Amino acid sequence: MRVLVTRPAPAAARTARKLAALGHEAVTMPLSEAEHDIDAARAALAERHSAIAITSAEVARLVGKIGPALDRHLLTTIFSVGQASAQAAEEAGFRTVLTPGGDGKDLANMIVEHCRDFGMPAEPILYLTGHPRAAGFETRLNEAGIPLRTVECYRMVPLTLRRTDVEALLKPVPDAALLYSRETARTFFELAPLMETPERFLSTLMLCMSANVAKAVPQRFAALTVVASAPNEESLLDLL
């Protein structure tokens, strides 16, 4: 299958290698890139906190760039949303990384259970995150009365692709498109070929990481929209 990968670099290249190993033709078309604010992360870590929560591997990669100043935080417990972010946190040097292997709400529920077992933290949990983000994680912890301090340390910025480049990547039309976030899906369907000649893509499988991502898929593509059984790349690739 010819599979379009819409996630940012360098993750897109890793996905392309996985697809090649599965016998597919991977076409990478990152639609956004992360702008890191390492100073914001460094300042946030300098304030008192009981644990760190992350809902993307991007944060773990960013924190890993802080350098020697990170060393004194490496014994801090990391609550990580999924396996990819957990692995990135471990690669950054953190010793204790806990993950439910799900989405933001699963992570929040795990933290709630942790607090029930071990008591409410004396200091807030530091939530290092980006923009934009889903609200479910913060909402659940606020409802549970768990102290949380949210600090944005990166933002996803849409990339402006030349029309000729987009057309080249979409010819021949992909058999499947991997959609990882709601914002990326929205950007994808706003590309000129998808807007002007949508009939070309009515046989393309729109494979979505979660039901939230699928909400950004226009109704005309609903018949071939499929949601992964779990919000991780392994489940997404299982759809192929």
C-alpha positions as semicolon CSV with decimal commas, in nm:
position;residue;x (nm);y (nm);z (nm)
1;M;0,000;0,000;0,000
2;R;0,103;0,359;-0,063
3;V;0,068;0,524;0,281
4;L;0,078;0,896;0,352
5;V;0,238;0,995;0,684
6;T;0,126;1,338;0,807
7;R;0,308;1,356;1,142
8;P;0,594;1,600;1,204
9;A;0,961;1,521;1,152
10;P;1,160;1,342;1,285
11;A;0,879;1,111;1,394
12;A;0,759;1,085;1,032
13;A;1,088;0,923;0,930
14;R;1,058;0,663;1,207
15;T;0,706;0,580;1,093
16;A;0,826;0,554;0,733
17;R;1,085;0,296;0,839
18;K;0,817;0,094;1,019
19;L;0,596;0,103;0,709
20;A;0,881;-0,006;0,484
21;A;0,949;-0,302;0,716
22;L;0,582;-0,399;0,676
23;G;0,615;-0,390;0,298
24;H;0,435;-0,061;0,238
25;E;0,544;0,245;0,039
26;A;0,566;0,539;0,278
27;V;0,519;0,899;0,167
28;T;0,603;1,156;0,435
29;M;0,425;1,491;0,431
30;P;0,469;1,667;0,768
31;L;0,201;1,932;0,806
32;S;0,337;2,099;1,119
33;E;0,651;2,142;1,322
34;A;0,721;2,197;1,690
35;E;0,863;2,525;1,818
36;H;1,032;2,453;2,150
37;D;1,049;2,695;2,443
38;I;1,328;2,541;2,648
39;D;1,344;2,846;2,876
40;A;0,980;2,791;2,976
41;A;1,049;2,425;3,056
42;R;1,363;2,513;3,252
43;A;1,179;2,780;3,455
44;A;0,890;2,543;3,524
45;L;1,121;2,272;3,652
46;A;1,289;2,522;3,885
47;E;0,961;2,566;4,077
48;R;0,850;2,310;4,335
49;H;0,649;2,015;4,204
50;S;0,567;1,662;4,313
51;A;0,576;1,488;3,975
52;I;0,575;1,566;3,604
53;A;0,299;1,480;3,359
54;I;0,349;1,469;2,983
55;T;0,099;1,392;2,710
56;S;0,338;1,385;2,416
57;A;0,683;1,257;2,331
58;E;0,764;1,608;2,206
59;V;0,787;1,731;2,565
60;A;1,026;1,453;2,664
61;R;1,249;1,532;2,366
62;L;1,242;1,902;2,454
63;V;1,327;1,842;2,821
64;G;1,613;1,619;2,713
65;K;1,776;1,927;2,558
66;I;1,799;2,116;2,888
67;G;2,138;1,966;2,963
68;P;2,311;1,920;3,302
69;A;2,043;2,127;3,479
70;L;1,804;1,835;3,421
71;D;2,010;1,596;3,632
72;R;1,853;1,691;3,967
73;H;1,506;1,615;3,828
74;L;1,576;1,267;3,695
75;L;1,442;1,096;4,010
76;T;1,110;1,279;3,975
77;T;0,823;1,051;3,877
78;I;0,700;1,100;3,522
79;F;0,336;1,029;3,439
80;S;0,344;0,968;3,065
81;V;0,047;0,926;2,834
82;G;0,172;0,639;2,616
83;Q;0,460;0,413;2,524
84;A;0,622;0,657;2,279
85;S;0,633;0,941;2,533
86;A;0,741;0,700;2,808
87;Q;1,030;0,577;2,595
88;A;1,132;0,935;2,515
89;A;1,127;1,020;2,888
90;E;1,342;0,719;2,969
91;E;1,584;0,816;2,692
92;A;1,604;1,163;2,850
93;G;1,724;0,993;3,168
94;F;1,418;0,977;3,395
95;R;1,427;0,674;3,625
96;T;1,059;0,629;3,712
97;V;0,815;0,655;3,423
98;L;0,455;0,540;3,466
99;T;0,212;0,511;3,175
100;P;-0,137;0,370;3,114
101;G;-0,059;0,333;2,744
102;G;-0,369;0,527;2,643
103;D;-0,487;0,883;2,592
104;G;-0,501;1,193;2,811
105;K;-0,809;1,078;3,000
106;D;-0,648;0,740;3,068
107;L;-0,344;0,919;3,205
108;A;-0,560;1,140;3,425
109;N;-0,744;0,836;3,561
110;M;-0,413;0,667;3,639
111;I;-0,298;0,974;3,834
112;V;-0,629;0,986;4,023
113;E;-0,585;0,622;4,122
114;H;-0,224;0,689;4,220
115;C;-0,334;0,973;4,447
116;R;-0,602;0,753;4,605
117;D;-0,338;0,491;4,683
118;F;-0,060;0,721;4,801
119;G;-0,240;1,040;4,903
120;M;-0,268;1,386;4,752
121;P;0,067;1,543;4,663
122;A;0,190;1,828;4,881
123;E;0,313;2,010;4,572
124;P;0,136;2,041;4,236
125;I;0,196;1,802;3,951
126;L;0,381;1,989;3,678
127;Y;0,208;1,939;3,345
128;L;0,453;2,020;3,065
129;T;0,253;2,049;2,747
130;G;0,212;2,220;2,414
131;H;-0,036;2,421;2,214
132;P;-0,286;2,324;2,088
133;R;-0,394;2,038;2,315
134;A;-0,709;1,855;2,419
135;A;-0,867;1,961;2,747
136;G;-0,964;1,617;2,881
137;F;-0,654;1,556;3,092
138;E;-0,666;1,886;3,280
139;T;-1,044;1,872;3,321
140;R;-1,034;1,528;3,483
141;L;-0,761;1,623;3,732
142;N;-0,933;1,949;3,821
143;E;-1,257;1,760;3,886
144;A;-1,067;1,525;4,116
145;G;-0,915;1,818;4,306
146;I;-0,558;1,720;4,223
147;P;-0,322;2,020;4,222
148;L;-0,188;2,080;3,873
149;R;0,036;2,349;3,725
150;T;0,020;2,368;3,347
151;V;0,312;2,513;3,152
152;E;0,320;2,534;2,773
153;C;0,673;2,471;2,650
154;Y;0,615;2,411;2,280
155;R;0,364;2,491;2,013
156;M;0,277;2,311;1,693
157;V;0,301;2,546;1,397
158;P;0,142;2,460;1,061
159;L;0,383;2,431;0,772
160;T;0,313;2,616;0,450
161;L;0,363;2,367;0,168
162;R;0,397;2,465;-0,194
163;R;0,107;2,348;-0,404
164;T;0,338;2,176;-0,649
165;D;0,499;1,979;-0,366
166;V;0,161;1,873;-0,228
167;E;0,043;1,761;-0,571
168;A;0,361;1,562;-0,623
169;L;0,324;1,382;-0,291
170;L;-0,040;1,298;-0,360
171;K;0,029;1,143;-0,702
172;P;-0,052;0,865;-0,726
173;V;-0,328;0,901;-0,471
174;P;-0,235;0,726;-0,144
175;D;-0,417;0,408;-0,050
176;A;-0,421;0,529;0,310
177;A;-0,347;0,844;0,511
178;L;-0,229;0,828;0,873
179;L;-0,384;1,108;1,081
180;Y;-0,237;1,157;1,427
181;S;-0,406;1,468;1,567
182;R;-0,724;1,667;1,514
183;E;-0,528;1,976;1,410
184;T;-0,323;1,780;1,158
185;A;-0,638;1,622;1,015
186;R;-0,799;1,963;0,980
187;T;-0,491;2,096;0,800
188;F;-0,480;1,791;0,573
189;F;-0,838;1,832;0,453
190;E;-0,778;2,202;0,389
191;L;-0,505;2,124;0,134
192;A;-0,601;2,241;-0,215
193;P;-0,630;1,894;-0,375
194;L;-0,860;1,772;-0,095
195;M;-1,074;2,086;-0,120
196;E;-1,090;2,119;-0,498
197;T;-1,102;1,758;-0,617
198;P;-1,214;1,551;-0,317
199;E;-1,348;1,278;-0,543
200;R;-0,988;1,176;-0,615
201;F;-0,952;1,062;-0,253
202;L;-1,279;0,878;-0,199
203;S;-1,096;0,545;-0,209
204;T;-0,825;0,653;0,038
205;L;-0,847;0,502;0,384
206;M;-0,847;0,781;0,644
207;L;-0,684;0,610;0,942
208;C;-0,724;0,808;1,265
209;M;-0,535;0,774;1,593
210;S;-0,851;0,839;1,796
211;A;-1,219;0,924;1,774
212;N;-1,128;1,285;1,846
213;V;-0,907;1,293;1,535
214;A;-1,187;1,138;1,329
215;K;-1,414;1,431;1,417
216;A;-1,202;1,648;1,185
217;V;-1,265;1,421;0,884
218;P;-1,528;1,570;0,649
219;Q;-1,847;1,370;0,610
220;R;-1,775;1,293;0,244
221;F;-1,485;1,071;0,358
222;A;-1,673;0,903;0,644
223;A;-1,723;0,570;0,466
224;L;-1,349;0,497;0,464
225;T;-1,260;0,655;0,799
226;V;-1,132;0,406;1,055
227;V;-1,030;0,472;1,417
228;A;-0,748;0,282;1,585
229;S;-0,849;0,049;1,868
230;A;-0,610;0,234;2,102
231;P;-0,451;0,581;2,072
232;N;-0,104;0,465;1,973
233;E;0,086;0,412;1,651
234;E;0,096;0,034;1,683
235;S;-0,284;0,021;1,678
236;L;-0,293;0,271;1,393
237;L;-0,059;0,063;1,178
238;D;-0,263;-0,247;1,259
239;L;-0,540;-0,093;1,048
240;L;-0,337;-0,129;0,730
